[in-house]
């Protein structure tokens, strides 16, 4: 499915799936800017230098197939990491600290996205072998979006 208008919901639709294709879902909203997380948990869960996440309201997440393949791991108190039990692809994380929001792994989205990277977070624990060579805002800890004046 191409990103476009979902006639039932009248919202933007993105399709996404895990590596094996067993878990398939749709995102029924515009995407938020992508956050690049360098925390040690994301690095270990991804097996790389960082994770790229886009926050999505749970109400805009539609699981199409693979519910039986989803497994959850409590990485720290109140934080769940959900992955495909067949291929191991991370799908999303969620935390009690931000109820109703899933941090979808941006690399799972099939269509081109128009949103760009917003910032690097948890740079205080980034991989020593990875250099950040862009001009995006960097946060030693959690991402704190800039407030805009109305």
C-alpha positions in Angstrom: 0.0 0.0 0.0 1.3 3.4 -0.8 1.2 6.2 1.8 -2.0 8.1 1.1 -5.4 8.8 2.4 -7.3 6.0 4.1 -10.9 6.5 3.0 -12.3 5.0 6.3 -10.1 7.0 8.6 -9.4 10.0 6.4 -5.8 10.1 7.6 -2.4 9.3 6.2 -1.5 5.6 6.0 1.9 4.0 6.2 2.5 0.3 5.9 5.2 -1.4 7.8 6.5 -4.9 8.5 9.2 -6.9 10.2 12.1 -8.6 8.4 10.2 -11.9 7.9 6.9 -10.2 7.0 5.0 -12.0 9.7 4.2 -8.9 11.6 2.4 -6.3 9.5 0.9 -3.0 10.6 -0.3 0.4 9.5 0.3 3.8 10.9 -2.9 5.9 10.5 -1.5 9.4 11.0 1.2 11.8 9.9 4.6 10.8 11.3 6.4 12.8 13.9 10.0 13.8 13.3 12.4 10.8 13.8 14.4 10.7 17.0 17.8 9.0 16.9 18.4 7.3 20.3 21.9 6.4 21.3 21.1 4.9 24.8 22.7 1.6 25.7 19.4 -0.2 25.7 18.5 0.9 22.1 22.0 0.1 20.9 21.8 -3.4 22.4 18.2 -4.0 21.2 19.1 -2.9 17.6 22.6 -4.4 17.5 23.9 -1.1 16.2 25.0 2.4 17.1 21.5 3.8 17.6 17.7 3.3 17.0 15.6 5.5 14.8 12.1 6.0 16.3 9.0 7.9 15.5 6.4 8.4 18.2 2.9 7.2 17.2 -0.3 7.3 19.3 -1.5 3.8 20.1 -4.8 4.7 18.5 -3.1 5.3 15.2 -1.3 1.9 15.2 -3.2 -0.8 13.4 -1.8 -4.4 13.6 -2.8 -6.2 10.5 -1.2 -9.6 11.1 1.3 -11.3 13.4 -0.2 -10.7 16.8 0.8 -14.3 17.7 4.4 -13.5 16.8 4.8 -10.4 19.0 6.8 -10.8 22.2 7.5 -8.2 24.8 10.6 -7.7 27.0 10.6 -5.4 30.0 14.0 -3.7 29.4 13.6 -1.6 32.6 10.8 -0.9 35.0 7.8 0.2 33.1 9.5 0.0 29.6 8.5 -2.7 27.1 10.3 -3.5 24.0 8.1 -5.4 21.5 9.7 -7.6 18.8 8.9 -10.3 16.3 9.6 -13.7 17.8 10.2 -15.2 14.4 12.9 -12.9 12.9 13.8 -10.8 16.0 13.0 -7.4 14.4 12.2 -4.8 17.0 8.8 -3.3 16.3 8.3 -0.6 19.0 8.9 0.3 22.6 6.5 1.9 25.0 6.9 3.3 28.5 4.6 3.9 31.4 6.1 7.4 31.6 4.5 8.3 28.2 1.2 6.4 28.2 -0.6 5.9 24.9 2.5 6.4 22.7 4.5 3.8 20.8 8.0 4.5 19.6 7.9 2.8 16.2 11.1 1.7 14.6 11.3 4.0 11.6 13.2 1.5 9.5 10.1 -0.8 9.3 8.1 1.7 7.3 7.7 0.7 3.7 7.0 4.0 2.0 9.2 7.0 1.7 8.5 9.4 4.6 8.6 13.2 4.4 9.6 13.8 8.0 13.3 14.1 8.8 15.5 13.5 11.8 14.7 15.7 14.8 17.6 15.2 17.2 20.0 12.8 18.8 19.1 11.8 22.3 21.1 10.0 25.0 24.3 11.1 23.4 26.0 10.7 26.8 25.9 7.0 26.4 26.5 6.7 22.6 28.8 4.1 21.2 32.4 5.2 21.4 33.1 4.1 17.9 30.3 6.3 16.3 30.7 9.9 15.5 27.7 12.3 15.1 28.6 14.4 12.1 25.4 16.4 11.5 24.0 19.7 12.9 20.9 18.2 14.6 20.3 19.1 18.3 22.0 16.7 20.7 20.7 15.8 24.2 22.8 14.0 26.8 19.5 12.4 28.0 15.9 12.3 26.8 14.8 14.2 23.8 13.2 17.5 24.7 11.4 19.0 21.7 11.7 22.8 21.4 8.6 24.7 22.4 7.4 27.0 19.7 5.7 30.3 20.5 2.1 30.6 19.4 
